[in-house]
Amino acid sequence: MEKKNRQIIEEILSEIKPELKAKLADNPNLNLINEGLIDSFDIIQLIVKIEKVTKKKVVISDFNRNAFSSVEEIIKLCK
């Protein structure tokens, strides 16, 4: 299931920012925020797409900026 979630998140991120596909392939533990690869608007898009795909509500108030820093952290949101 973990691999499937990773694939889903990486696909969503690639839809939002196509250049992330190659970067994530090179470094799956890349810090998306610290590297300036996603911004607040991208995070909103990401949340909307995660909710649409998983059919689960992401409660933003439960998380901080670090919750969106990497694919692994984003996967935790989906659980």
C-alpha positions, 0 to 999 in steps of 0.5 A: 500500500505504501508504494501505491500511495507514493506513486499516487502522490508523485503523480499528483505532484507531477501534474501540479509541477511537471518538473518534479517528476525527474527531481523525485526520481533522482531524490525521492526524499527531496524536501519540496518546500526548502528547495522552493519546489512547491509553494502555498498555492501548490499545496492547496492544489495538492490537497484538493487533488489528494481529497479527490483521489482518496475520497478523504478530507485532509484537515489542514489545521492538524498539520504544519508546513513540514507536513508537505515537505516531502512525499513521505510526509504527504503520504502520512496525510492520506492515512 
